[in-house]
Amino acid sequence: MSFRAINAKYLEPLAQFLMILGIVALCQPWNMLLHRYGLTITLIGLVGFMITTKVPREEKDENTET
């Protein structure tokens, strides 16, 4: 498994999950620790997503028949 495949399968969804988790952490009223670091979690997810989307996808071989 190449880095491009790992990036597409694991790292991009992880970055998206971090962004969603950060937004949820900002909006919830129960845990002050999550609320305090919600913006940081969102920003880490955003920067991670920006980096992982710059890695090009694997090219499919056009010579193989399906």
N, C-alpha and C positions, 0 to 999 in steps of 0.2 A: 504494500500500500504506500503510495507516494505522499509527499507532503501536501500536494494539491488535493488529493482525495481526503486526507485527514482534515484539511482546512474546510472543505465543503461539507463534510459529514459531521464534524464535531465542533470546530472552532467558531464558525459563523453562527450556528444555533446557540452556542454558549454565550456569545456576545449579545445576541438578541434576548436571551433569557435574562442576562444581567441588566439590560436596559429595562425590561418589564419589571424585574424584581426591585430595581431602584425606584420606579414610579409607584409601585405598590407600597414600598417602604415609606415613601414620602406621604402617601395618602392615608395610611393607617394611624389610628390614634392611641394604640395600646402600648407600644414599645418605644420608649424614647430613644434608645440606642439605634434602632432601625431608622427612626425618623431623622436622627442627627446625621447618619451616614448615607441617607437615601440619595442625595445629590451626588455624592462621591461614587456610589455604586452605579448610578445612571451614567455618569461621565466616563467611568472605566469601561462600561459596556459600549458606549458610543465610540470611544477611541478604538477599542478592540474591533468593533464592527467596521469602522472606517479602514482599519489596517487589513482585516481579513478579506474584505471585498476587493481590495487591490490585487490580490493574488489571482492570476488567471485560472480559469477552470481547465480541467484536463480536456484535451482535444480528442474527439472520437475518431477512430480510424475509419476512413471512408472506403477503404479497399475490402474490408470484411463484409461478408453478407450475413444477414440475420435470418 
